[in-house]
Amino acid sequence: MREITFPDNEIIVSKTDTKGKITYGNNLFLKMAGYAEKELLGAPHNIIRHPDMPKIVFKLLWDTVQKGQEIYAYVINKSKNGDYYWVFANVTPSYDARGNIIGYHSVRRKPSPNALQIIKPIYKQLLHAEKNGGMASSGELFNNLLAQNGGRYDKFILSI
């Protein structure tokens, strides 16, 4: 399949409930994903998960937002027709009036080509480790890579 992109000045927005089911997607989200709104609303957000995306990165993402913290991440997504697209995502919890997490809000921008040159080989290594040794192997490699780059994912991601 082929890589698709979107303009630098546009953003992809989606919202999910606490279980990861899509509750909102802007027009660019629908266009890039290649689904009609009725197909996406209520569907699990991982409907657009690309098989080349390491599970360990999603584990970190979910662990972080479920603790009430925001996270930035480079993500490769898959369109309905099999095409793919990279995003630089900022995912934050959404709260009700009592301060309870009621869902998650993701705003995604077009990633810089320089950042992708760094991320793609790292994700390839993580995916290889995951396929050969499971999440534990991928997690160990992930932690080692982070230790070599300042020790914290958020600092590393924002530095590239």
C-alpha positions as CSV (number, residue, x, y, z in Angstrom):
1,M,0.0,0.0,0.0
2,R,1.0,3.6,-0.3
3,E,1.8,6.4,2.2
4,I,-0.6,9.3,2.2
5,T,-0.1,12.7,3.8
6,F,-2.1,15.7,4.8
7,P,-1.3,19.4,4.7
8,D,1.1,20.9,7.3
9,N,-1.6,23.4,8.4
10,E,-4.3,20.9,9.1
11,I,-4.9,18.7,12.2
12,I,-6.6,15.4,12.8
13,V,-8.8,15.3,15.8
14,S,-10.6,12.4,17.4
15,K,-12.1,11.6,20.8
16,T,-12.8,8.3,22.5
17,D,-14.5,7.1,25.6
18,T,-12.4,5.5,28.4
19,K,-12.5,2.1,26.6
20,G,-11.0,3.6,23.4
21,K,-14.3,3.6,21.4
22,I,-14.5,6.6,19.0
23,T,-17.0,9.3,20.0
24,Y,-15.9,12.0,17.5
25,G,-13.7,12.4,14.5
26,N,-13.2,15.6,12.5
27,N,-13.4,15.6,8.7
28,L,-9.7,15.1,8.2
29,F,-9.7,12.1,10.5
30,L,-12.5,10.5,8.5
31,K,-10.7,11.3,5.2
32,M,-7.3,9.9,6.3
33,A,-8.9,6.8,7.9
34,G,-11.0,6.3,4.8
35,Y,-14.2,5.5,6.8
36,A,-17.6,7.0,6.9
37,E,-18.5,8.7,10.2
38,K,-21.1,6.0,10.9
39,E,-18.4,3.3,10.5
40,L,-16.1,4.9,13.0
41,L,-18.4,6.2,15.7
42,G,-18.5,3.5,18.4
43,A,-15.7,1.5,16.8
44,P,-12.5,0.9,18.7
45,H,-9.8,3.4,17.9
46,N,-7.5,0.6,17.1
47,I,-9.5,0.1,13.9
48,I,-6.8,2.4,12.3
49,R,-3.8,0.7,14.1
50,H,-1.1,-0.2,11.6
51,P,0.6,-3.6,12.1
52,D,4.0,-1.8,11.9
53,M,3.2,0.2,15.1
54,P,4.9,-1.3,18.1
55,K,2.5,-2.4,20.8
56,I,4.9,-1.1,23.5
57,V,4.4,2.4,22.4
58,F,0.6,2.1,22.6
59,K,1.0,0.5,26.1
60,L,3.0,3.5,27.2
61,L,0.4,5.8,25.6
62,W,-2.6,4.2,27.4
63,D,-0.7,3.8,30.7
64,T,0.1,7.5,30.6
65,V,-3.3,8.9,29.7
66,Q,-5.1,6.6,32.1
67,K,-3.0,8.2,34.9
68,G,-4.4,11.6,33.8
69,Q,-1.3,12.7,32.0
70,E,-0.8,13.9,28.4
71,I,1.5,12.2,26.0
72,Y,3.1,13.0,22.6
73,A,3.9,10.1,20.3
74,Y,4.7,9.4,16.7
75,V,2.2,7.0,15.3
76,I,1.7,5.2,12.0
77,N,-2.0,4.6,11.2
78,K,-3.7,2.5,8.6
79,S,-6.6,3.6,6.3
80,K,-9.5,1.4,5.5
81,N,-8.0,0.6,2.1
82,G,-4.6,-0.4,3.6
83,D,-2.8,2.9,2.9
84,Y,-0.9,4.4,5.8
85,Y,-0.1,7.7,7.3
86,W,2.2,9.0,10.0
87,V,1.1,11.5,12.7
88,F,2.6,13.4,15.6
89,A,-0.1,12.9,18.2
90,N,-0.9,14.7,21.4
91,V,-3.3,12.6,23.5
92,T,-4.9,14.1,26.6
93,P,-7.5,12.9,29.1
94,S,-11.0,14.6,29.0
95,Y,-12.6,15.2,32.4
96,D,-16.2,15.7,33.7
97,A,-17.1,18.4,36.2
98,R,-16.1,16.2,39.1
99,G,-12.6,15.6,37.7
100,N,-13.2,12.1,36.6
101,I,-11.6,10.9,33.3
102,I,-14.5,10.4,30.8
103,G,-12.5,9.9,27.6
104,Y,-9.5,10.9,25.6
105,H,-8.8,13.7,23.1
106,S,-6.2,13.3,20.4
107,V,-4.9,16.1,18.2
108,R,-2.5,15.0,15.4
109,R,-0.2,17.0,13.2
110,K,1.9,16.1,10.3
111,P,5.2,14.9,11.6
112,S,8.5,16.4,10.5
113,P,10.5,14.2,8.0
114,N,13.6,14.6,10.3
115,A,11.7,13.1,13.3
116,L,10.5,10.2,11.1
117,Q,14.0,9.4,10.0
118,I,14.8,8.8,13.7
119,I,11.5,7.1,14.7
120,K,11.1,4.6,11.8
121,P,14.3,2.6,12.6
122,I,13.5,2.6,16.3
123,Y,10.0,1.3,15.7
124,K,11.3,-1.3,13.3
125,Q,13.7,-2.5,16.1
126,L,10.9,-2.6,18.6
127,L,8.6,-4.5,16.3
128,H,11.3,-7.0,15.5
129,A,11.9,-7.5,19.3
130,E,8.1,-7.9,19.8
131,K,7.7,-10.5,17.1
132,N,10.7,-12.5,18.4
133,G,10.3,-12.1,22.2
134,G,6.9,-10.6,22.9
135,M,6.1,-7.4,24.8
136,A,8.7,-8.2,27.4
137,S,11.5,-8.2,24.8
138,S,10.2,-5.1,23.1
139,G,9.8,-3.3,26.5
140,E,13.3,-4.1,27.5
141,L,14.6,-2.7,24.2
142,F,12.4,0.3,24.5
143,N,13.7,1.1,28.0
144,N,17.3,0.6,26.8
145,L,16.7,3.0,23.9
146,L,15.2,5.5,26.2
147,A,18.1,5.2,28.7
148,Q,20.5,6.1,25.8
149,N,18.4,9.1,25.0
150,G,17.8,10.8,28.3
151,G,15.7,8.2,30.1
152,R,12.3,9.7,29.4
153,Y,10.0,9.1,26.4
154,D,8.4,12.5,26.6
155,K,11.7,14.3,26.6
156,F,13.0,12.2,23.8
157,I,10.0,12.6,21.6
158,L,9.9,16.4,22.1
159,S,13.6,16.6,21.3
160,I,13.5,15.2,17.8
